[in-house]
Amino acid sequence: MAITGNEANIIRRHPNGTEESLPCTEKYNHHYTDWMHGKDAVLVELPREATCMWGEHAPTMDVGHMQLPRWRLTQDGSTIPKVQTISEGNGNEARGAFKGYARGFAQLIASPTYYLSVPMIINTNKKLTNDTSPGPINHELLPRNSLAPPDALYSGIDECPCTTRTTKILDSYVATSHGHCEHVIETPEECEAAARILGLTPVTPRNVSRNGTLPAGCSAISTNGTWKLLFNFDVSSSSQCGAGAPREPRAVGSASALPGVVVQLDIGLQGKVRITLRSNATTVWFGVGFNATRMYDRPYAIIVLPGSAGVQERKLGDHQQGIELEGSVEVVSDTTVDGERVVVLERKLQGRTEDYFSFNPSATSIPFISALGCGPTFAHHCSKGGADITLAQWNATTCLCRDKDGNAGSIDGVRFNPQVCAPYPTSDLWTTHNGICDIKTYGGGLLCCKSHTILLDADQEVPDATDEYQLKYRFYYEDYTNQQNTFRLWWSTEAWNNEYDIPKSKANCLDPATPVEQCEHRIRSEFHGVDVLSMGNGCAEQGDPNTCGNVTKIREEDGGKFLLIYAAPHCHAPACKALELWNNDTGELICRSEPVYGTGMGAMDEDGYIIGIPPCVWGSKEEGLAPPPVLSLDSNLTVLKIANNTYGHWGVMALWQMRGAYLGIGLPVAA
């Protein structure tokens, strides 16, 4: 069969047999990636995104983040593909776009029998809610992180904003008692994780509020050796970190670097430091070394011996016992209750000599090491560990913040990979500091839009109504005669990522006098012809080499050249203005597409939504088409995306979904 075109729609069927197309304001078909295979192809591995009906994974866009399906083929020597990918012009916003090929070109497939569809649908049906206000958009039922303005023609949910249901956990956090957090912790769950990562122990249950007297986000107060966690959802709070600090510096904190050994410090009260050491090991020695990450640092250490053997102060050597120092600590108490030994010590802040550590009541953290011995006599340890004691001013509000220098962690259990943001000039997302590349500033997109995700905050009521809809596909085809198969080509202006953020313009774009260019955001990518075949995983299929453009064949048989037959950009409302594809070697604008926006209320004419993204199609003069451009594997190409940034937008796209063909098919081609 020769597939010459297709259409896709999202509909609702009624009991009387009629059907209606659904507007974007009800069901937003963000995108889909589909596959058709024939009788000689057996699907042996589903894409993980296709398991979404069980809620395991999220549909992701195209192939940059996608595990591809895999087929086992019956080999018969035929060059006709047994599998085809269907994804050009995919989504509600391309329903009015032409998805077809010039005469003589098609997607060939042998004996099609099976269709696999992996769509991403966002339900914004206002009729399922209690909102009776005019218009099709529920402007009240939006998460706090939505960037849509109050009078938007679109739903802010369409942009997949991360919500307070999203669990974002970084690998590193910092504590501060001054000013504000540069990067605020966003949920109570992340607050608890930050306290755990910073080693705050013990911690009492968190208190969640919207209290303007607390700093925004996560904070903690330490008194009497324990930490009380606080979380404030009020991001506009002007309260600063450090409120309630004593007039004279007094730092307190506790941490554990080793199971069963806890260190608590109270630094500055009456010019002294109180050191409390806790251990559930009562028959062997345990100890702690201050201002060190390993014994190589030769730290000042306190060793607690079992029974009545007392306490030693030592200057440790490099993996050696070092020397015992003259005692400077006073044992305030030494008790064992329910199998836990608690030793409370006091000494002056200033060490007697350089061999002693001097404690600073204004410090914010102290690295330390700890160890458990193998017996009662101080000798080689059986276990060891290292950590930092996070210090806060006594009874003061200490803010726990995302580490401004950290860019590692997970979002809902999925590891964040900043390396999908390609280096310049393949992408300019890093050089422009786009928020999509940093876990601290990732505020919306595919990682927050998994299957069955509720795009409302945890404290918002979720409508319990259900809805039913269908995806409808129509294919245009011919019997196979001698049509040329088109192989899939793909590239993303975001390069390896598939999504990016549009930052809000600093200009007043609502003022008609503001120049247009001040309200436009642009990204670009430079790449080579071979990249649309290989680096971008252009084929989107595993198992059938006839489906894909064969780079070796192009290089060895066609002089490294191939034809561009069809180019369909993919972008989203309400910001998308234009996408361009350039040949840098010739200075030629190969393709430019400007989306068509609706002006009404019905399906495929929704005001504020894209209703069609015109593709570029090449073919014969008889059809009124320009001849296909000839690209080389080493062609230098650039794609450009232009967007309106009157407002900010999360996780938008700028993709190129294309089709190519081999040379030698008898068509005139572009010079």
C-alpha positions as CSV (number, residue, x, y, z in Angstrom):
1,M,0.0,0.0,0.0
2,A,1.2,3.5,-0.8
3,I,0.1,6.1,1.9
4,T,-0.2,9.4,0.2
5,G,-1.6,11.4,3.1
6,N,-3.5,11.3,6.4
7,E,-5.8,13.3,8.7
8,A,-6.2,13.1,12.4
9,N,-9.0,14.4,14.6
10,I,-10.2,14.1,18.2
11,I,-14.0,13.5,18.3
12,R,-16.9,12.5,20.6
13,R,-19.4,9.9,19.4
14,H,-23.0,10.3,20.5
15,P,-25.5,7.5,21.2
16,N,-27.4,8.3,18.1
17,G,-24.3,7.5,16.0
18,T,-23.4,11.1,15.2
19,E,-20.0,12.5,16.0
20,E,-18.5,15.9,16.7
21,S,-15.0,17.3,16.5
22,L,-13.8,18.5,19.9
23,P,-12.3,22.0,20.2
24,C,-8.8,22.5,21.7
25,T,-10.5,24.2,24.7
26,E,-12.0,20.8,25.7
27,K,-9.4,18.2,24.6
28,Y,-5.9,19.4,23.8
29,N,-4.1,16.8,21.6
30,H,-0.7,18.1,22.4
31,H,1.0,15.6,20.0
32,Y,1.1,12.0,19.0
33,T,3.6,9.5,17.6
34,D,2.1,6.5,15.8
35,W,3.2,3.5,13.9
36,M,1.6,1.2,11.3
37,H,3.1,-2.2,10.6
38,G,2.3,-5.1,8.3
39,K,1.7,-8.8,8.5
40,D,5.4,-9.6,8.3
41,A,6.3,-7.4,11.3
42,V,5.7,-8.6,14.9
43,L,5.8,-6.0,17.6
44,V,8.2,-7.4,20.3
45,E,8.7,-4.3,22.4
46,L,6.2,-1.5,23.1
47,P,7.5,2.0,23.7
48,R,7.3,2.6,27.4
49,E,5.0,5.6,26.7
50,A,2.5,3.1,25.3
51,T,2.2,1.6,28.7
52,C,0.5,4.8,29.9
53,M,-2.8,3.0,30.3
54,W,-1.3,1.4,33.4
55,G,0.0,4.8,34.6
56,E,3.7,3.8,34.4
57,H,5.1,6.4,32.1
58,A,4.3,9.6,30.3
59,P,3.9,10.1,26.6
60,T,6.9,12.1,25.4
61,M,7.3,14.1,22.2
62,D,8.7,12.4,19.1
63,V,12.0,10.6,19.7
64,G,14.4,12.7,21.5
65,H,13.2,11.4,24.9
66,M,11.3,8.3,23.6
67,Q,12.1,4.6,23.9
68,L,11.2,3.4,20.4
69,P,9.1,0.3,19.7
70,R,10.9,-2.7,18.2
71,W,9.7,-5.2,15.6
72,R,10.8,-8.7,14.5
73,L,10.6,-9.0,10.7
74,T,10.1,-11.8,8.3
75,Q,12.9,-11.4,5.8
76,D,11.8,-11.9,2.2
77,G,14.3,-9.8,0.3
78,S,11.8,-7.0,-0.4
79,T,12.7,-3.4,-0.1
80,I,9.1,-2.4,0.7
81,P,8.9,-1.2,4.4
82,K,7.0,-3.4,6.8
83,V,6.8,-0.6,9.4
84,Q,6.0,3.2,9.0
85,T,6.0,6.0,11.5
86,I,3.1,8.5,11.4
87,S,3.9,11.7,13.1
88,E,4.1,14.6,10.6
89,G,1.8,17.5,11.6
90,N,0.8,15.7,14.8
91,G,-1.7,17.3,17.2
92,N,-4.8,19.4,17.4
93,E,-3.0,22.4,16.1
94,A,-2.2,20.7,12.8
95,R,-5.7,19.4,12.1
96,G,-6.1,22.0,9.4
97,A,-2.6,21.4,7.9
98,F,-2.0,19.4,4.8
99,K,-0.3,16.1,5.5
100,G,0.4,14.5,2.2
101,Y,3.0,14.1,-0.6
102,A,3.4,15.1,-4.2
103,R,2.5,12.7,-6.9
104,G,4.9,9.8,-7.1
105,F,5.8,9.9,-3.4
106,A,4.3,7.9,-0.6
107,Q,4.9,6.0,2.6
108,L,5.1,2.5,1.4
109,I,4.1,-0.4,3.7
110,A,3.6,-4.1,2.9
111,S,0.2,-5.6,3.9
112,P,-0.7,-3.2,6.8
113,T,-2.4,-5.0,9.7
114,Y,-1.8,-3.1,12.9
115,Y,-1.8,0.6,14.2
116,L,-0.1,1.7,17.4
117,S,-1.1,5.2,18.6
118,V,0.7,7.0,21.4
119,P,-1.0,10.4,21.9
120,M,-0.7,13.0,24.6
121,I,-4.1,14.4,25.5
122,I,-4.7,17.2,28.1
123,N,-8.3,17.4,29.3
124,T,-9.4,21.0,29.9
125,N,-13.1,20.4,29.5
126,K,-14.8,23.2,31.5
127,K,-18.1,21.3,31.4
128,L,-16.7,18.8,33.8
129,T,-16.2,21.5,36.5
130,N,-18.6,23.6,38.4
131,D,-17.6,26.8,36.6
132,T,-20.6,28.4,35.0
133,S,-18.8,31.6,33.9
134,P,-19.0,32.7,30.2
135,G,-16.4,31.3,27.8
136,P,-14.8,27.9,27.2
137,I,-11.9,28.3,29.6
138,N,-11.9,27.7,33.4
139,H,-9.5,30.5,34.6
140,E,-9.9,29.6,38.3
141,L,-9.0,25.9,38.2
142,L,-5.3,26.4,37.4
143,P,-2.2,25.6,39.4
144,R,-0.2,28.4,41.0
145,N,2.6,27.8,38.5
146,S,0.5,28.5,35.4
147,L,1.9,31.4,33.4
148,A,-1.4,32.1,31.6
149,P,-2.8,35.6,32.1
150,P,-6.3,35.9,33.8
151,D,-8.0,36.6,30.5
152,A,-6.1,34.1,28.3
153,L,-7.9,32.5,25.4
154,Y,-6.1,29.3,26.2
155,S,-5.8,27.2,29.3
156,G,-2.6,27.4,31.3
157,I,-2.8,23.7,31.8
158,D,-2.0,23.1,28.1
159,E,1.6,24.1,28.9
160,C,2.1,21.3,31.5
161,P,3.0,23.5,34.5
162,C,4.7,21.7,37.3
163,T,2.3,21.6,40.3
164,T,2.6,21.0,44.1
165,R,1.8,17.4,43.2
166,T,5.1,17.2,41.4
167,T,7.9,16.0,43.6
168,K,11.2,17.6,42.6
169,I,14.2,16.6,44.7
170,L,17.6,18.1,44.1
171,D,20.9,16.4,45.0
172,S,22.1,19.5,46.9
173,Y,20.7,22.2,49.0
174,V,22.0,25.1,51.1
175,A,20.9,26.8,54.3
176,T,21.1,30.5,54.9
177,S,20.2,32.9,57.8
178,H,20.4,36.0,55.7
179,G,18.2,37.6,52.9
180,H,16.1,35.3,50.7
181,C,16.6,32.1,48.8
182,E,17.7,32.7,45.3
183,H,15.9,29.4,44.3
184,V,13.0,28.6,46.6
185,I,11.9,25.1,47.5
186,E,8.5,24.6,46.0
187,T,6.7,21.8,48.0
188,P,6.6,20.5,51.6
189,E,7.8,17.1,50.3
190,E,10.9,18.8,48.8
191,C,11.4,20.7,52.1
192,E,11.6,17.4,54.0
193,A,14.0,16.0,51.5
194,A,16.2,19.1,51.8
195,A,16.3,18.7,55.5
196,R,17.3,15.1,55.2
197,I,20.0,15.9,52.6
198,L,21.4,18.7,54.7
199,G,21.6,16.3,57.7
200,L,19.1,18.1,59.9
201,T,18.3,15.7,62.7
202,P,16.2,15.1,64.6
203,V,13.3,16.8,62.7
204,T,9.8,17.4,64.1
205,P,6.8,17.1,61.6
206,R,6.6,20.1,59.2
207,N,4.1,22.9,59.6
208,V,2.6,24.0,56.3
209,S,1.1,27.5,56.1
210,R,0.5,30.5,53.9
211,N,1.9,32.8,56.6
212,G,3.4,36.1,55.3
213,T,5.6,36.3,58.5
214,L,7.6,33.3,57.3
215,P,10.1,33.3,54.4
216,A,8.7,31.8,51.2
217,G,9.3,28.1,50.8
218,C,11.1,26.0,53.3
219,S,12.6,27.1,56.6
220,A,13.6,25.5,59.9
221,I,14.1,26.6,63.5
222,S,16.5,24.9,65.8
223,T,16.1,24.9,69.6
224,N,17.1,22.4,72.2
225,G,18.9,20.1,69.7
226,T,15.9,19.5,67.4
227,W,14.8,21.1,64.1
228,K,11.2,22.3,63.4
229,L,10.4,22.4,59.7
230,L,8.2,25.2,58.3
231,F,6.8,25.6,54.8
232,N,5.1,28.7,53.4
233,F,3.3,28.5,50.1
234,D,3.2,32.3,49.9
235,V,5.8,33.0,47.3
236,S,5.3,36.7,47.6
237,S,6.3,36.8,51.3
238,S,8.8,39.5,52.0
239,S,10.0,38.0,55.3
240,Q,13.7,37.4,55.4
241,C,15.8,34.4,56.6
242,G,17.3,34.8,60.0
243,A,14.4,36.4,61.8
244,G,14.5,35.9,65.5
245,A,18.2,35.5,65.7
246,P,19.8,36.3,69.1
247,R,21.7,39.6,69.6
248,E,25.0,37.7,70.1
249,P,25.8,34.9,67.6
250,R,24.8,31.5,68.7
251,A,24.9,28.6,66.2
252,V,23.1,25.3,66.7
253,G,22.8,22.2,64.6
254,S,23.0,18.5,64.5
255,A,23.9,15.8,62.0
256,S,24.7,12.2,61.5
257,A,27.5,10.9,59.2
258,L,27.2,7.3,60.4
259,P,24.1,5.2,61.5
260,G,24.0,5.2,65.2
261,V,26.2,8.3,65.8
262,V,24.7,11.8,66.1
263,V,26.6,15.0,66.7
264,Q,24.8,18.1,68.2
265,L,26.5,21.5,68.6
266,D,25.5,24.6,70.5
267,I,28.1,27.2,69.7
268,G,28.4,30.6,71.4
269,L,26.4,30.4,74.6
270,Q,28.4,32.2,77.3
271,G,31.5,31.9,75.1
272,K,31.5,28.1,75.0
273,V,30.5,25.3,72.8
274,R,28.4,22.4,74.0
275,I,29.0,19.2,72.1
276,T,26.5,16.3,72.5
277,L,27.5,13.0,71.1
278,R,24.9,10.1,70.9
279,S,25.6,6.5,70.0
280,N,23.8,3.2,70.2
281,A,27.2,1.5,70.5
282,T,27.9,1.1,74.2
283,T,30.7,-1.5,74.2
284,V,33.1,0.0,71.6
285,W,34.6,3.4,71.1
286,F,33.1,6.1,68.8
287,G,34.4,9.5,67.8
288,V,34.1,12.6,65.7
289,G,36.7,14.7,63.9
290,F,35.8,18.4,63.1
291,N,36.5,20.5,60.0
292,A,37.5,17.4,58.0
293,T,36.2,15.2,55.2
294,R,38.8,12.4,55.7
295,M,41.7,11.5,58.1
296,Y,44.1,12.9,55.6
297,D,43.0,16.3,56.9
298,R,44.5,15.5,60.3
299,P,41.5,16.9,62.3
300,Y,40.9,17.7,65.9
301,A,38.9,14.7,67.2
302,I,37.0,13.7,70.3
303,I,37.0,10.0,71.1
304,V,34.5,8.5,73.5
305,L,35.6,5.3,75.2
306,P,33.1,2.7,76.6
307,G,32.3,2.4,80.3
308,S,34.2,4.7,82.6
309,A,37.3,5.0,80.4
310,G,36.4,8.6,79.7
311,V,36.9,10.9,76.7
312,Q,40.1,11.7,74.7
313,E,41.0,14.7,72.6
314,R,43.3,13.9,69.7
315,K,45.1,15.3,66.7
316,L,44.6,12.5,64.2
317,G,47.2,11.5,61.7
318,D,46.7,10.5,58.1
319,H,45.1,7.1,58.7
320,Q,46.9,7.0,62.0
321,Q,45.9,7.5,65.7
322,G,47.9,10.7,65.9
323,I,48.6,12.2,69.2
324,E,46.5,12.6,72.4
325,L,46.0,16.2,73.4
326,E,45.8,17.7,76.8
327,G,42.1,17.7,77.9
328,S,40.1,20.9,77.3
329,V,36.6,19.5,77.5
330,E,34.5,19.2,80.6
331,V,32.1,16.2,80.8
332,V,28.8,17.7,81.7
333,S,27.0,14.4,81.7
334,D,27.5,10.8,80.5
335,T,24.3,8.6,80.6
336,T,23.1,5.5,78.9
337,V,19.3,5.1,78.6
338,D,17.5,2.4,76.6
339,G,20.7,1.4,74.8
340,E,21.7,4.9,73.8
341,R,24.8,6.6,75.3
342,V,24.6,10.3,75.5
343,V,27.8,12.3,76.3
344,V,27.5,16.1,76.8
345,L,30.7,18.1,76.7
346,E,31.7,21.7,77.1
347,R,34.8,23.7,76.2
348,K,35.8,27.2,75.2
349,L,35.2,28.3,71.7
350,Q,38.9,29.1,71.0
351,G,41.2,26.0,70.9
352,R,44.2,26.0,73.1
353,T,46.6,25.6,70.2
354,E,46.5,25.1,66.5
355,D,46.0,21.4,67.1
356,Y,42.5,22.1,68.5
357,F,39.6,23.2,66.4
358,S,38.2,26.7,67.2
359,F,34.4,26.9,66.9
360,N,32.8,30.0,65.3
361,P,29.3,31.0,66.4
362,S,28.7,32.7,63.1
363,A,29.5,29.6,61.0
364,T,26.8,28.1,58.8
365,S,28.2,24.6,58.5
366,I,31.1,22.4,59.7
367,P,32.3,19.3,57.8
368,F,33.1,16.4,60.1
369,I,34.0,12.7,60.1
370,S,32.8,10.1,62.5
371,A,33.8,6.5,63.2
372,L,32.8,3.4,65.3
373,G,35.5,1.2,66.7
374,C,35.8,-2.5,66.6
375,G,36.4,-2.8,70.4
376,P,36.8,-0.8,73.6
377,T,40.4,0.4,72.9
378,F,40.9,3.2,70.4
379,A,42.4,1.6,67.3
380,H,41.4,1.0,63.7
381,H,37.7,1.7,63.1
382,C,35.1,-0.8,61.8
383,S,32.9,1.8,60.1
384,K,33.3,5.4,59.2
385,G,31.4,8.3,57.5
386,G,31.5,12.0,56.7
387,A,29.0,14.8,56.5
388,D,28.3,18.5,57.1
389,I,26.6,19.9,60.2
390,T,24.3,22.6,59.0
391,L,24.3,25.4,61.6
392,A,21.6,28.0,62.3
393,Q,21.3,30.8,64.7
394,W,19.5,29.7,67.8
395,N,15.7,30.2,67.6
396,A,16.2,32.0,64.2
397,T,14.5,31.1,61.0
398,T,17.0,29.3,58.7
399,C,16.0,29.1,55.1
400,L,16.6,25.9,53.2
401,C,17.3,26.7,49.6
402,R,18.0,25.0,46.3
403,D,21.8,25.1,45.7
404,K,22.3,27.7,43.0
405,D,25.4,25.8,41.7
406,G,23.6,22.4,41.6
407,N,21.8,21.0,38.6
408,A,21.2,17.4,39.5
409,G,18.2,15.6,41.0
410,S,14.9,14.0,40.0
411,I,11.4,15.0,39.1
412,D,8.7,12.5,40.2
413,G,11.4,9.9,40.4
414,V,12.9,10.5,36.9
415,R,16.5,11.7,36.9
416,F,16.8,15.1,35.4
417,N,19.4,15.1,32.5
418,P,20.7,18.6,31.7
419,Q,22.9,17.2,28.9
420,V,19.8,17.0,26.6
421,C,20.5,20.8,26.2
422,A,23.0,20.7,23.4
423,P,26.1,23.0,23.3
424,Y,26.3,26.0,21.1
425,P,25.8,26.3,18.1
426,T,23.8,23.1,17.9
427,S,21.6,24.8,20.4
428,D,21.5,28.2,22.1
429,L,19.5,27.1,25.2
430,W,22.6,27.0,27.4
431,T,24.1,30.3,26.2
432,T,20.7,32.0,26.8
433,H,20.3,30.3,30.2
434,N,16.9,28.8,29.2
435,G,15.1,27.5,32.3
436,I,14.4,24.1,30.7
437,C,18.1,23.2,31.1
438,D,18.2,23.6,34.9
439,I,16.3,21.5,37.4
440,K,16.0,24.5,39.7
441,T,14.1,26.5,37.1
442,Y,12.3,23.7,35.3
443,G,8.8,24.9,35.8
444,G,6.8,23.0,33.2
445,G,7.0,20.5,30.4
446,L,7.0,16.8,29.7
447,L,8.6,15.8,33.0
448,C,5.6,17.3,34.8
449,C,3.0,15.9,32.4
450,K,3.1,12.1,32.9
451,S,0.2,9.9,32.0
452,H,-2.7,10.3,34.5
453,T,-1.1,13.4,35.9
454,I,-3.4,15.8,37.6
455,L,-2.3,19.3,36.5
456,L,-3.7,20.9,39.6
457,D,-2.1,21.7,42.9
458,A,-2.5,19.2,45.8
459,D,-4.9,21.5,47.6
460,Q,-7.2,22.0,44.6
461,E,-10.3,19.9,44.2
462,V,-10.2,17.5,41.3
463,P,-13.4,17.2,39.3
464,D,-14.7,13.7,39.6
465,A,-16.6,13.7,36.3
466,T,-15.4,11.5,33.5
467,D,-15.3,12.1,29.8
468,E,-15.2,9.9,26.7
469,Y,-13.6,10.7,23.4
470,Q,-12.0,9.0,20.4
471,L,-9.0,9.7,18.2
472,K,-10.0,9.4,14.5
473,Y,-7.4,8.8,11.8
474,R,-8.1,8.9,8.0
475,F,-5.5,7.6,5.5
476,Y,-5.3,8.3,1.8
477,Y,-3.6,5.6,-0.2
478,E,-3.0,4.1,-3.6
479,D,-2.2,0.6,-4.8
480,Y,1.5,0.3,-5.1
481,T,2.9,0.7,-8.6
482,N,6.2,2.5,-8.7
483,Q,5.8,5.2,-6.0
484,Q,9.0,6.4,-4.3
485,N,9.1,5.7,-0.6
486,T,9.7,8.7,1.6
487,F,11.9,8.2,4.7
488,R,11.4,10.2,7.8
489,L,13.7,13.1,8.6
490,W,13.6,14.9,12.0
491,W,15.2,17.8,13.8
492,S,14.4,20.1,16.7
493,T,15.3,23.7,17.1
494,E,15.9,22.8,20.7
495,A,18.4,20.3,19.3
496,W,18.5,17.2,21.7
497,N,15.8,18.4,24.1
498,N,12.3,18.7,22.4
499,E,11.1,21.5,24.6
500,Y,12.1,24.9,25.9
501,D,10.7,27.8,27.9
502,I,9.8,31.2,26.5
503,P,10.7,33.8,29.0
504,K,8.4,36.8,29.4
505,S,9.7,40.0,27.7
506,K,11.0,42.7,29.9
507,A,9.2,45.2,27.7
508,N,5.6,46.4,28.1
509,C,4.2,44.3,25.2
510,L,0.6,45.4,25.9
511,D,1.6,48.9,24.9
512,P,1.0,49.3,21.1
513,A,3.9,51.6,20.9
514,T,6.4,48.9,22.0
515,P,8.5,47.7,19.0
516,V,7.5,44.2,17.8
517,E,11.0,42.9,18.1
518,Q,11.1,43.6,21.8
519,C,8.2,41.2,22.2
520,E,9.7,38.3,20.2
521,H,11.8,35.5,21.5
522,R,14.0,33.5,19.1
523,I,16.0,30.3,19.3
524,R,18.1,28.7,16.7
525,S,20.1,25.5,16.0
526,E,22.9,24.8,13.6
527,F,23.5,21.2,12.3
528,H,24.3,19.1,9.3
529,G,22.3,17.2,6.8
530,V,23.3,13.8,8.2
531,D,21.8,14.8,11.6
532,V,18.2,14.8,10.3
533,L,18.8,11.1,9.4
534,S,20.8,9.9,12.4
535,M,21.6,12.3,15.2
536,G,17.9,13.2,15.6
537,N,16.8,9.6,15.4
538,G,14.8,10.7,12.4
539,C,13.5,7.2,11.6
540,A,11.7,6.8,14.9
541,E,11.6,3.0,14.4
542,Q,13.7,-0.1,15.3
543,G,13.8,-3.2,13.2
544,D,13.1,-2.3,9.6
545,P,16.0,-0.7,7.7
546,N,13.8,-0.1,4.6
547,T,11.8,2.4,6.6
548,C,14.7,4.6,7.3
549,G,17.0,6.7,5.1
550,N,20.1,4.7,4.6
551,V,23.1,6.9,5.2
552,T,25.5,4.4,3.7
553,K,23.5,4.2,0.5
554,I,23.2,8.0,0.3
555,R,27.0,8.3,0.7
556,E,28.1,5.5,-1.6
557,E,25.5,5.5,-4.3
558,D,24.1,9.0,-4.4
559,G,27.3,11.1,-3.8
560,G,26.1,12.0,-0.2
561,K,23.0,13.7,-1.5
562,F,19.3,13.2,-0.9
563,L,16.0,15.0,-1.6
564,L,13.7,17.0,0.8
565,I,10.1,16.2,-0.1
566,Y,8.0,17.4,2.8
567,A,8.7,19.6,5.9
568,A,6.1,20.1,8.6
569,P,7.0,22.3,11.6
570,H,5.5,21.6,15.0
571,C,4.9,24.3,17.6
572,H,2.2,25.4,20.0
573,A,-0.2,28.2,20.7
574,P,-0.5,30.9,21.8
575,A,3.1,32.1,21.2
576,C,4.3,30.4,18.0
577,K,4.8,33.0,15.1
578,A,7.1,31.3,12.6
579,L,9.6,28.6,11.9
580,E,12.4,28.8,9.3
581,L,14.8,26.3,7.7
582,W,17.9,27.7,6.0
583,N,20.7,26.3,3.9
584,N,23.8,28.1,5.2
585,D,25.9,27.0,2.3
586,T,23.7,28.7,-0.3
587,G,22.0,31.3,1.9
588,E,18.7,29.9,0.7
589,L,15.5,30.0,2.8
590,I,14.3,26.4,2.3
591,C,11.1,26.6,4.2
592,R,9.2,29.2,6.3
593,S,5.9,28.4,8.0
594,E,3.6,30.8,9.9
595,P,0.8,29.1,11.9
596,V,-2.8,30.0,11.2
597,Y,-4.8,31.0,14.3
598,G,-8.6,30.5,14.8
599,T,-11.0,33.3,15.3
600,G,-14.2,31.5,16.5
601,M,-15.5,29.1,19.1
602,G,-15.9,25.8,17.3
603,A,-13.5,23.0,16.7
604,M,-10.7,23.8,14.2
605,D,-11.5,27.5,14.5
606,E,-10.7,28.1,18.2
607,D,-9.8,31.7,19.0
608,G,-6.3,31.9,20.3
609,Y,-5.4,28.4,19.2
610,I,-3.4,27.3,16.1
611,I,-5.7,25.6,13.7
612,G,-3.1,24.8,11.0
613,I,0.7,24.9,10.5
614,P,1.3,24.9,6.7
615,P,4.0,22.5,5.6
616,C,6.4,23.0,2.7
617,V,5.8,20.4,-0.1
618,W,8.0,19.8,-3.1
619,G,7.2,17.9,-6.3
620,S,6.6,18.4,-10.0
621,K,6.0,21.5,-12.1
622,E,2.8,19.9,-13.3
623,E,1.4,20.0,-9.8
624,G,2.5,23.6,-9.4
625,L,5.2,22.7,-6.9
626,A,8.8,23.7,-6.7
627,P,11.4,21.0,-7.3
628,P,12.7,19.2,-4.3
629,P,15.7,20.8,-2.6
630,V,18.9,18.7,-2.8
631,L,20.7,18.3,0.6
632,S,24.0,16.8,1.3
633,L,25.0,14.8,4.4
634,D,27.5,17.6,5.1
635,S,25.1,20.5,4.3
636,N,25.3,23.2,6.9
637,L,21.7,23.9,8.0
638,T,20.0,26.3,10.5
639,V,16.5,26.3,11.9
640,L,14.9,29.3,13.6
641,K,11.8,29.6,15.8
642,I,10.2,33.0,16.4
643,A,7.7,33.3,19.3
644,N,5.6,36.0,20.9
645,N,6.8,36.6,24.5
646,T,4.3,39.1,25.8
647,Y,3.8,36.4,28.5
648,G,6.0,33.5,29.5
649,H,5.3,29.9,28.5
650,W,6.5,26.6,29.8
651,G,7.7,23.7,27.7
652,V,7.0,24.8,24.1
653,M,8.3,23.1,21.0
654,A,10.0,23.9,17.7
655,L,10.3,20.7,15.8
656,W,10.8,19.8,12.1
657,Q,9.0,16.6,11.0
658,M,10.1,15.9,7.5
659,R,10.3,13.4,4.7
660,G,13.1,12.7,2.3
661,A,13.8,10.5,-0.8
662,Y,16.8,9.1,-2.6
663,L,18.1,10.7,-5.8
664,G,17.6,9.2,-9.3
665,I,13.8,9.2,-9.3
666,G,13.4,11.1,-12.6
667,L,12.2,14.4,-11.1
668,P,13.8,17.8,-11.7
669,V,15.5,18.9,-8.6
670,A,16.4,22.3,-7.2
671,A,19.9,23.4,-8.3
